[in-house]
């Protein structure tokens, strides 16, 4: 049942009274980059893209050398499936240290798909391959997907504001990727803005679409060029891939009853020019036969406003929270 309840809970609603902003940001979709094992910098000629790639490769080197803390903002957030959300550099470093005691990263290769450059904020998406050395000396490898939110500093360097990572295939039992830490506190209070109010309505309809197994409503949520990055699956590019994926997902879940579905905005940012960034959370209480449970998690969405003023989800990645039993 848990595999039916991925953190991609979304539905469409007509936006109300919001004017469209026509000019898009400078977005350059680039071919996947597979850096060599030395994590040497690859360049493409686009400043924002090159900066993000350089920063990500520096992050990779830092992960290998066990010294990644300096690349995170103090109020950064980190979602690594299935670990519950980590808030703040101190908690992120504590999780990384605890994970190193269980499995040491020996190789990390990011494959950058694209970089959205909004000036102070850059959003990078792509995939990665990772290899660990376990405490018993064995090696384990896995493939995943990511969305990184970078923030430009006064000296033009990039620091991580948020990261979300999930898997193409789960590498191991979820328990091996979970660290029992005190729950963190989000780095900011829920916003009280017009954008937050609009997202609240979207998320309420989002939850209703999930609860009612409403495939048509859920499909109407996406833009034609949306990329979904669901957990435990490959990225779904455009409606030609999203439609069959979501159809199977909804059909598989029809045997379950969702007693309560809640989706909410933890934080959001107006990126300008018709784009918005949302950090979202969800919780689903479900029943199926004699079984029942709760699934919770979160992720990041990049929204784009169309010519009619309607917000459509353009990019989304989600994670689940591991729940010890």
C-alpha positions in Angstrom: 0.0 0.0 0.0 2.8 2.5 0.8 4.1 2.3 -2.8 0.7 3.7 -4.0 1.0 6.8 -1.8 3.9 8.6 -3.4 4.4 12.2 -2.5 3.1 13.6 -5.7 -0.3 14.7 -4.6 -1.7 17.3 -6.9 -4.7 18.6 -8.7 -5.7 21.6 -10.8 -7.9 24.5 -10.0 -8.6 27.7 -12.0 -6.6 30.5 -10.5 -8.6 33.5 -9.5 -7.9 37.1 -10.3 -4.2 36.8 -10.9 -2.7 38.6 -13.9 -0.3 36.7 -16.2 3.3 37.8 -16.5 4.6 37.0 -19.9 8.4 37.2 -19.8 9.9 33.9 -18.6 13.3 33.7 -16.8 16.4 32.6 -18.6 16.0 28.8 -18.6 18.6 26.6 -20.4 17.9 22.9 -20.6 21.2 21.2 -21.1 22.2 17.6 -22.0 22.9 15.4 -19.0 26.5 15.8 -17.7 28.3 12.7 -16.4 31.4 14.0 -14.7 34.4 11.7 -14.4 35.2 10.2 -11.0 37.5 13.2 -10.2 34.4 15.4 -10.3 36.1 17.8 -12.7 34.1 20.8 -13.7 32.2 20.6 -17.0 31.3 23.9 -18.7 28.5 24.8 -21.1 29.0 28.5 -21.7 25.9 29.6 -19.8 26.8 31.5 -16.6 24.0 30.3 -14.3 24.2 26.7 -15.5 28.0 26.7 -15.1 27.7 28.2 -11.6 25.2 25.5 -10.5 27.3 22.7 -12.0 30.4 24.0 -10.4 28.7 24.3 -7.0 27.2 20.8 -7.3 30.5 19.3 -8.1 32.0 21.0 -5.1 29.2 19.6 -3.1 30.1 16.1 -4.4 33.7 16.5 -3.5 32.6 17.7 0.0 30.4 14.7 0.4 33.3 12.4 -0.5 35.6 14.2 1.9 33.0 14.4 4.7 33.0 18.2 4.8 29.8 19.4 3.1 28.5 21.7 5.8 30.1 24.9 4.5 28.0 24.7 1.3 24.6 24.9 3.1 22.9 28.1 4.4 22.3 28.2 8.1 18.6 27.9 7.5 18.8 25.3 4.7 16.4 22.3 4.5 17.2 18.8 3.3 14.8 16.0 2.2 16.5 12.7 1.5 14.0 9.9 1.0 12.9 8.4 3.4 14.5 10.6 6.1 12.0 13.1 7.6 12.8 16.7 6.6 15.9 18.1 8.1 15.9 21.8 9.0 19.0 23.9 9.4 22.7 23.3 8.8 23.3 21.8 12.3 20.6 19.1 11.8 21.8 18.4 8.2 25.4 17.9 9.4 24.2 15.6 12.3 22.3 13.4 9.8 25.2 13.2 7.4 27.6 12.2 10.3 25.2 9.5 11.5 24.8 8.2 8.0 28.6 8.0 7.6 28.8 5.8 10.6 26.5 3.4 8.7 27.7 3.8 5.1 30.6 5.8 3.7 30.1 7.6 0.3 32.8 6.4 -2.1 31.5 7.8 -5.4 29.0 10.5 -6.3 28.2 11.5 -9.9 25.6 14.2 -10.6 23.9 14.3 -14.0 22.5 17.8 -14.4 19.3 18.1 -16.5 18.6 21.8 -16.3 19.1 25.0 -14.3 16.5 27.7 -13.9 18.3 31.0 -13.1 16.0 33.6 -11.4 18.9 35.9 -10.3 19.3 35.4 -6.6 17.7 31.9 -6.7 18.8 29.1 -9.0 16.9 25.8 -9.3 18.8 22.7 -10.6 17.3 19.3 -11.4 18.8 16.1 -12.6 19.9 12.6 -11.5 22.8 11.1 -9.7 24.6 7.8 -9.1 26.0 7.1 -5.7 28.1 4.3 -4.2 28.7 3.5 -0.5 31.0 1.3 1.4 29.1 -0.4 4.2 30.4 -1.2 7.7 30.8 -4.9 6.6 33.1 -3.8 3.8 30.6 -4.5 1.0 29.8 -1.9 -1.7 26.3 -0.7 -2.6 25.2 1.5 -5.5 22.0 3.3 -6.3 20.5 5.8 -8.8 18.4 8.8 -7.8 16.9 12.1 -8.8 17.2 15.5 -7.2 16.1 19.1 -7.1 18.5 21.7 -5.6 17.7 25.3 -4.7 20.8 27.5 -4.7 21.0 31.0 -3.4 23.6 33.5 -4.8 25.6 35.2 -2.1 27.1 38.7 -2.1 30.4 37.4 -3.4 28.4 35.6 -6.3 29.1 32.1 -4.8 26.2 29.7 -4.4 25.0 28.1 -1.2 22.3 25.4 -0.8 19.0 26.7 0.4 17.2 23.3 -0.1 17.8 19.9 -1.5 15.4 17.0 -2.3 16.6 13.6 -3.3 14.7 10.4 -4.0 15.4 7.1 -5.7 14.8 5.5 -9.1 14.9 2.2 -7.3 15.1 2.0 -3.5 18.8 1.0 -2.8 18.0 -0.9 0.4 15.5 -1.4 3.2 14.3 2.1 4.1 15.6 1.6 7.7 19.2 1.7 6.5 18.7 5.3 5.2 16.9 6.6 8.3 18.5 8.3 11.4 16.4 8.7 14.5 16.8 12.5 15.1 14.6 14.9 17.0 12.0 16.5 14.6 13.4 19.7 13.2 11.7 23.1 13.0 11.1 24.7 9.6 13.4 27.6 8.9 10.5 30.1 8.5 6.9 30.4 9.6 4.1 29.7 7.1 3.8 32.8 4.9 0.9 35.1 5.0 0.9 36.3 1.4 -1.4 36.3 -1.6 0.7 33.6 -3.2 0.4 31.4 0.0 -3.4 32.0 0.0 -3.6 30.8 -3.7 -1.4 27.8 -3.0 -3.6 26.9 0.0 -6.7 26.7 -2.3 -4.7 24.6 -4.8 -3.6 22.3 -2.1 -7.1 21.9 -0.7 -8.3 20.8 -4.2 -5.1 18.8 -4.5 -6.1 16.8 -1.4 -9.7 16.4 -2.6 -8.5 14.9 -5.9 -6.3 12.4 -4.1 -9.0 11.4 -1.6 -11.6 10.9 -4.4 -9.3 9.0 -6.8 -10.1 11.7 -9.4 -7.8 11.0 -12.4 -9.2 13.7 -14.7 -8.8 16.4 -12.1 -5.2 15.3 -11.3 -4.2 15.2 -14.9 -5.6 18.7 -15.5 -3.1 20.0 -12.9 0.0 19.7 -15.1 1.5 21.8 -17.9 2.4 20.0 -21.1 6.1 20.4 -20.3 5.9 19.3 -16.7 8.6 17.0 -15.3 7.6 14.8 -12.4 10.2 13.2 -10.2 8.3 10.5 -8.3 10.0 8.4 -5.6 11.1 4.9 -6.6 10.6 5.6 -10.3 12.2 7.4 -13.3 11.4 11.0 -14.0 8.3 11.5 -16.1 8.8 14.1 -18.8 5.7 15.7 -20.3 2.1 14.6 -20.5 3.0 11.7 -22.8 4.8 10.0 -19.9 2.8 11.6 -17.0 -0.6 10.4 -18.2 0.0 6.6 -18.3 2.1 6.8 -15.1 -0.6 8.7 -13.1 -3.4 6.6 -14.6 -1.7 3.4 -13.3 -1.0 5.1 -10.0 -4.7 6.2 -9.4 -6.0 2.8 -10.6 -3.7 0.9 -8.2 -5.0 3.0 -5.3 -8.7 2.5 -5.9 -8.8 -0.4 -3.4 -7.8 2.0 -0.6 -10.0 4.4 1.3 -8.3 7.7 2.2 -9.9 8.8 5.5 -8.0 12.1 5.6 -5.7 13.8 3.1 -3.9 17.0 4.0 -1.6 19.0 1.8 -0.1 22.3 2.8 2.5 24.9 2.1 5.3 25.0 4.5 7.0 28.0 2.8 6.8 29.6 -0.6 8.7 32.2 -2.7 7.5 34.5 -5.5 10.4 34.2 -8.0 9.0 36.9 -10.3 8.0 36.8 -14.0 5.1 34.4 -13.3 7.1 31.7 -11.4 6.8 30.5 -7.8 8.6 28.0 -5.6 6.8 26.0 -2.9 8.0 23.8 -0.1 5.1 21.5 0.5 4.1 18.8 3.0 1.4 16.1 3.0 -0.2 13.5 5.2 -2.6 10.7 4.2 -4.5 8.4 6.5 -5.6 5.3 4.6 -7.4 2.0 5.0 -7.4 -1.1 2.8 -9.1 -4.2 4.0 -7.8 -5.0 7.5 -4.8 -2.8 7.1 -4.4 0.9 7.8 -1.7 3.5 8.2 -0.5 7.0 7.7 1.9 8.3 5.1 3.5 11.7 5.3 6.3 13.5 3.5 7.1 16.6 1.5 9.0 18.1 -1.4 9.4 21.0 -3.6 7.4 22.4 -6.5 8.2 24.9 -9.2 5.0 26.6 -10.4 4.5 28.7 -13.6 1.6 31.0 -14.4 0.1 30.6 -17.8 -1.3 33.4 -20.1 -4.7 33.0 -18.5 -3.2 33.6 -15.0 -3.6 29.9 -13.9 -0.8 28.3 -11.9 0.4 25.0 -13.3 2.9 22.7 -11.7 6.1 22.7 -13.8 8.5 20.6 -11.7 7.8 18.5 -8.6 9.8 16.1 -6.5 8.6 14.4 -3.3 9.8 12.2 -0.5 8.2 10.0 2.2 8.9 10.1 5.9 10.1 6.8 7.3 8.0 5.7 10.2 9.6 3.3 12.6 7.3 0.4 13.6 
